[in-house]
Amino acid sequence: MKRVGFSAVSALLLLITSQSALAEWGLNMTEGVTRVSHEVHDLHMTIFYICVAIAVVVFGVMLYSIIYHRKSRGAKAENFHESTVVEIIWTVIPLVILVGMCIPATATLIDMYDNTDSEIDIQVTGYQWKWRYTYLNEGVDFFSNLSTPSEQLDNTQDKNINYLLEVDKPLVLPVDTKVRFLFTSKDVIHSWWVPELAVKKDTIPGFINESWTKIDKPGIYRGQCTELCGKGHGYMPIVVKAVSKQEYKTWVTAQAVAQAAAKEIKDMSFDELMIQGEKVYNTNCAACHKKDGTGIPPMFPALKDSSIAMGDISNHIKIVLKGKQGTAMSAFAEQLSVSDIASVVTYERNAWGNNKGDYATPMSVKKIKDNK
């Protein structure tokens, strides 16, 4: 029995002192890359040291009293009650401490909420389970989806260092530029959080919350949704890419051109629809309906051999466009282009052995979308 106990203690000590354990031994708040994040970190450390000082004094007095006024030393308890002086002291001292903590905290909060004089305004909209970034007055609008391969989610492939913290399209921001965020949601409450920017705000349907940031140096900064928002809560990461002002201008121009081109309706062959449709499906649909189309019944029905994929193609398109009321099926009319919807419908009708043989065209999707 003693040998078992010794082995358990040895294993615990080995785990604690191993390099892999020490590599993750991060307990303190990140210092961040913005002025506000530095202020928040400094405030955190100030309050921490005040708490440490209080703990040292309080527990020091307790230990001193326990050791030097114990019964074995012949100490006897005094019989007294009420002391105006003591009551004044233990009221004034905490008040002074609280005021001392309140002053820097208030200054930091005022700075955190001061979003005036912003140079760029971005609307952040939460969806189940992705983020939409709309650069107001810039002509840029896109969705940011989790890009971790499904093989890693299914534990059939080794996980990379940024597992569940990687996206197909990051939020690109210029450094040394004040950016104002407007937060809202299309379905349920989400929460947009990037620790190194010191920004954490709830996105609430029907409400607009505001925040801002000004990044000091270029880099990649990652975050997550921190509000339990449903099955895919862990699958909506945030990636912010901070670049130089010139690089940002170049990116905005390229994005505006690319998005304008994406709105153009072009004829696509069946093979082109299938190739694009597989990409769209794996990005937007596979999390619920699975990569092989088997779904997760009953909440997320299978598409393989389903009445939807094997039924009337117009009804199939309408469900993808408008969603299905009373279910978890989202409407994708705003999220995907008509080409994307045409391709994913075609893919669903001809993948996994469905082999329906028909296909949707971008023009047919547009007609159904316009008729509403």
C-alpha positions in Angstrom: 0.0 0.0 0.0 2.9 2.4 0.9 4.6 1.6 -2.4 1.4 2.4 -4.3 1.1 5.8 -2.5 4.8 6.5 -3.2 4.3 5.8 -6.9 1.3 8.0 -7.1 3.2 10.9 -5.4 6.2 10.3 -7.7 4.0 10.4 -10.8 2.3 13.6 -9.7 5.7 15.3 -9.1 6.9 14.1 -12.5 3.8 15.5 -14.2 4.2 18.9 -12.4 7.9 19.3 -13.2 7.8 17.9 -16.8 8.6 20.3 -19.6 5.2 19.7 -21.3 3.4 20.7 -18.1 5.5 23.8 -17.6 4.9 24.8 -21.2 1.2 25.2 -20.3 1.8 26.7 -16.8 0.3 30.1 -17.7 -1.8 31.4 -14.8 -1.7 35.2 -15.2 -3.7 37.5 -17.5 -2.1 38.2 -20.9 -0.6 41.6 -21.3 -2.0 42.1 -24.7 -1.1 44.4 -27.7 -3.3 47.4 -27.2 -3.1 50.4 -24.8 -6.3 49.3 -23.1 -5.0 45.7 -22.7 -2.0 47.2 -20.9 -4.1 49.3 -18.7 -6.3 46.3 -17.8 -3.2 44.2 -17.1 -1.7 46.9 -14.9 -5.0 47.3 -13.1 -5.2 43.6 -12.6 -1.7 43.5 -11.1 -2.4 46.5 -8.9 -5.5 44.9 -7.4 -3.7 41.6 -7.1 -0.8 43.2 -5.1 -3.3 45.0 -2.8 -5.1 41.7 -2.1 -1.7 40.1 -1.4 -0.8 42.8 1.1 -4.2 42.5 2.8 -3.8 38.7 3.0 -0.3 39.0 4.4 -1.5 41.5 7.1 -4.7 39.6 8.0 -3.2 36.1 8.0 -0.1 37.3 9.7 -2.1 38.7 12.6 -4.1 35.5 12.8 -1.0 33.3 12.8 0.7 35.5 15.4 -2.4 35.4 17.6 -2.7 31.6 17.2 1.0 31.0 18.1 1.6 33.5 20.9 -1.8 33.5 22.5 -2.5 29.8 22.7 -3.8 28.1 25.8 -0.6 26.1 26.3 1.3 29.3 26.9 -1.2 30.3 29.6 -3.1 32.9 27.6 -6.6 33.8 28.8 -9.3 35.3 26.7 -10.3 38.9 27.6 -13.9 39.5 28.4 -14.9 42.7 26.5 -17.3 43.9 23.8 -17.9 47.1 21.8 -15.1 49.5 20.9 -15.8 52.7 19.1 -12.2 53.1 18.1 -11.9 49.5 16.7 -15.2 49.9 14.7 -14.0 53.2 13.2 -10.6 51.7 12.3 -12.1 48.6 10.6 -14.6 50.9 8.7 -12.2 53.6 7.6 -9.3 51.3 6.5 -11.5 49.2 4.0 -13.1 52.4 2.8 -9.6 53.9 2.0 -8.6 50.7 0.3 -11.8 50.6 -1.9 -11.4 54.2 -2.9 -7.8 53.5 -3.8 -8.9 50.6 -6.0 -11.8 52.5 -7.5 -9.8 55.4 -8.9 -7.6 53.4 -11.3 -10.5 51.0 -12.1 -12.8 53.9 -13.1 -10.1 55.5 -15.2 -9.6 52.2 -17.1 -13.4 51.7 -17.6 -13.8 55.2 -19.0 -11.0 54.6 -21.5 -12.5 51.2 -22.4 -15.9 52.8 -23.3 -14.5 55.8 -25.1 -15.0 54.8 -28.8 -15.1 58.3 -30.2 -12.9 59.4 -33.1 -12.8 55.9 -34.6 -11.2 55.6 -38.1 -12.9 52.3 -39.1 -16.3 51.0 -38.1 -16.9 47.2 -38.2 -20.2 45.4 -37.5 -19.7 42.0 -35.9 -22.7 39.7 -36.1 -22.9 36.3 -34.4 -24.5 33.4 -36.1 -24.8 29.7 -35.1 -21.9 29.1 -35.5 -19.8 31.6 -37.3 -19.0 35.4 -37.4 -19.9 37.9 -39.9 -17.8 41.0 -40.4 -19.2 44.1 -42.2 -16.7 46.9 -42.8 -19.1 49.9 -42.8 -18.3 52.3 -45.6 -15.6 50.0 -47.0 -17.7 47.7 -49.2 -16.3 44.6 -47.5 -18.7 42.0 -46.0 -17.8 38.3 -45.3 -18.4 35.3 -43.0 -15.6 33.8 -41.0 -15.9 30.0 -40.5 -13.9 27.4 -38.5 -11.3 25.9 -40.8 -10.1 23.0 -38.6 -10.3 19.8 -40.8 -13.2 17.5 -39.9 -10.6 14.7 -39.6 -9.2 16.4 -36.5 -12.7 16.9 -35.1 -13.3 13.2 -35.5 -9.9 12.3 -33.9 -8.8 10.5 -37.1 -5.9 13.0 -37.6 -3.4 14.6 -35.2 -4.5 18.0 -34.0 -2.4 21.0 -34.9 -1.3 23.8 -32.6 -4.2 26.0 -33.4 -6.9 23.3 -33.1 -10.4 25.0 -33.1 -8.7 28.4 -33.3 -8.3 28.7 -37.0 -10.7 30.2 -39.6 -11.0 30.5 -43.4 -11.2 34.3 -43.4 -9.7 36.3 -40.5 -10.7 39.8 -39.5 -8.0 42.0 -41.0 -7.3 45.3 -39.1 -4.6 48.0 -39.6 -2.2 48.8 -36.7 -2.1 52.2 -35.1 -5.7 52.8 -36.1 -8.7 53.2 -33.8 -11.4 50.6 -34.8 -14.9 50.7 -33.4 -16.9 47.5 -33.2 -20.7 47.3 -33.3 -21.8 43.9 -31.9 -25.1 42.2 -32.6 -26.5 38.7 -33.3 -28.8 37.0 -35.8 -30.1 34.2 -33.6 -28.9 33.7 -30.0 -26.5 35.4 -27.6 -22.8 35.0 -28.5 -19.8 36.7 -27.0 -16.8 38.0 -29.0 -13.6 37.7 -27.1 -10.0 38.3 -28.1 -7.8 38.4 -24.9 -4.8 40.2 -26.4 -7.0 43.0 -27.6 -8.9 43.2 -24.2 -12.2 43.2 -26.1 -15.0 41.0 -24.8 -18.6 41.9 -25.7 -21.9 40.0 -25.9 -23.7 39.9 -29.3 -27.4 40.1 -28.5 -30.3 39.8 -31.1 -32.0 43.1 -31.5 -29.3 45.1 -29.6 -26.1 46.9 -30.5 -23.1 46.7 -28.1 -20.0 48.8 -28.8 -16.3 48.5 -28.1 -13.1 49.5 -29.8 -9.4 48.6 -30.2 -6.2 50.1 -31.4 -3.5 47.5 -32.1 0.1 48.4 -31.5 1.9 45.8 -33.5 1.2 43.4 -36.5 0.4 39.8 -35.8 -2.2 37.1 -35.5 -4.5 37.3 -32.4 -6.9 34.5 -31.6 -10.1 34.3 -29.5 -13.4 32.4 -29.1 -17.1 32.8 -28.5 -17.4 32.7 -24.7 -21.2 32.4 -24.4 -22.7 28.9 -24.5 -24.7 29.3 -27.7 -25.6 25.8 -28.8 -24.1 22.6 -30.2 -21.4 24.4 -32.2 -20.3 26.8 -29.5 -16.8 25.4 -29.5 -16.6 25.8 -33.3 -16.7 29.5 -33.7 -13.2 30.9 -33.1 -12.0 34.4 -33.8 -8.8 35.3 -35.7 -7.7 38.9 -36.0 -4.8 39.6 -38.4 -3.2 43.0 -37.7 -1.3 44.4 -40.7 0.3 47.7 -41.7 -1.9 50.5 -43.0 -0.7 50.1 -46.5 -1.2 46.4 -46.5 -4.7 46.9 -45.1 -5.6 49.4 -47.9 -4.4 46.8 -50.5 -6.4 44.1 -48.8 -9.6 46.2 -48.8 -9.3 47.0 -52.5 -8.8 43.3 -53.3 -11.7 42.2 -51.2 -14.1 44.8 -52.7 -13.1 43.6 -56.2 -13.5 39.9 -55.3 -16.8 40.4 -53.6 -18.1 42.3 -56.6 -17.0 39.5 -58.9 -18.6 36.9 -56.7 -22.0 38.6 -57.2 -21.8 38.2 -60.9 -23.9 35.2 -62.1 -22.0 32.9 -64.3 -22.8 29.6 -65.9 -21.1 26.6 -64.2 -20.7 23.1 -65.5 -21.8 20.1 -63.4 -18.2 19.3 -62.5 -17.6 22.9 -61.4 -20.7 22.8 -59.3 -19.7 19.6 -57.6 -16.2 20.8 -56.8 -17.4 24.1 -55.4 -20.3 22.4 -53.7 -18.1 20.1 -51.7 -16.1 23.0 -50.4 -19.2 25.0 -49.4 -20.7 21.9 -47.8 -17.6 21.0 -45.7 -17.4 24.7 -44.5 -21.0 25.4 -43.7 -23.0 22.1 -43.4 -20.7 19.3 -42.4 -20.6 20.3 -38.7 -24.3 19.3 -38.4 -25.0 16.9 -41.3 -21.6 15.2 -41.1 -19.1 15.0 -43.9 -20.6 11.8 -45.2 -24.2 13.2 -45.1 -25.4 10.9 -42.4 -26.3 13.7 -40.0 -26.9 13.5 -36.3 -30.5 12.4 -36.0 -33.0 13.6 -34.8 -31.8 17.2 -34.5 -29.7 17.1 -37.7 -31.2 14.7 -40.2 -29.2 12.8 -42.7 -29.0 14.2 -46.3 -27.9 10.9 -47.7 -31.0 9.2 -49.2 -33.2 11.9 -47.7 -36.5 13.2 -49.1 -35.0 16.6 -49.3 -31.9 15.7 -51.4 -33.9 13.2 -53.5 -37.1 15.3 -53.8 -38.1 18.4 -55.7 -35.0 20.5 -56.4 -37.0 23.8 -56.1 -38.0 22.8 -52.5 -34.4 21.9 -51.8 -33.2 25.3 -52.9 -35.9 27.0 -50.8 -34.9 25.2 -47.6 -31.2 26.2 -48.1 -32.2 29.8 -48.8 -34.8 30.2 -46.1 -34.0 27.5 -43.5 -36.7 25.5 -41.9 -38.8 27.0 -39.1 -38.9 25.1 -35.9 -35.6 23.4 -36.6 -31.9 24.1 -36.3 -31.7 24.6 -40.0 -30.4 28.2 -40.7 -31.3 30.4 -43.6 -28.3 30.8 -45.9 -29.7 33.5 -48.3 -27.5 36.1 -46.6 -24.6 33.9 -45.9 -23.9 32.3 -49.3 -23.9 33.6 -52.9 -26.3 32.2 -55.4 -23.4 30.3 -56.9 -22.5 28.8 -53.6 -26.1 27.7 -53.0 -26.5 26.3 -56.5 -23.3 24.3 -56.0 -24.1 23.0 -52.5 -27.6 21.9 -53.6 -26.0 20.1 -56.6 -23.5 18.4 -54.4 -26.0 17.3 -51.8 -28.2 15.7 -54.6 -25.3 13.9 -56.2 -22.9 12.9 -53.4 -22.8 9.9 -51.0 -24.5 7.7 -53.6 -27.6 10.0 -54.0 -26.9 10.3 -57.7 -30.0 12.2 -58.4 -28.5 13.4 -61.7 -30.0 16.9 -61.7 -28.3 20.1 -60.7 -29.1 23.7 -59.7 -27.9 26.7 -61.6 -27.0 30.1 -60.1 -29.7 31.7 -62.2 -32.4 29.3 -61.0 -31.3 30.0 -57.4 -31.5 33.8 -58.1 -35.1 33.5 -59.5 -36.3 31.6 -56.4 -34.4 34.0 -54.1 -35.9 37.1 -55.8 -39.5 35.6 -55.7 -39.1 35.0 -51.9 
